[in-house]
Amino acid sequence: MGALVYFSSRSENTRRFVDKLATHALRLPLDAAATPPLVNDPYVLVSPTYGGGGDKGAVPKPVIHFLNNAHNRSLIRGVIAAGNTNFGVAYGRAGKIIADKCGVPLLYRFELLGTEEDVIAVRQGLERFWTR
């Protein structure tokens, strides 16, 4: 199976979700000014959505910095987005923005820290995704 790269804010919701997937994952630094890591393998990115519903500010700055590196960007294969359904059509908006800009599929969206059903769906979906 391919790698997971994720960003989680201080709320730790995305980290808790990724931990439940029980797979190796690389966490991006919380500090947007920190040097982002370099990846060496194809990966799926898991990102929360920020802001109140618009595109501006929806993608966390550490995710933007990580993807601004052409090498890192070249290895992304899909996106999973966390969000809040209270934001209506902007639910998981960061995932759509990243997917569109990087030319990869938005594989899944989950709310806040996800449900057990989300964990099962993502685990099974990633297994299918990496073996196709």
Order of alpha helices (4+ residues) and beta strands (2+ residues): beta-alpha-beta-beta-alpha-alpha-beta-alpha-beta-alpha
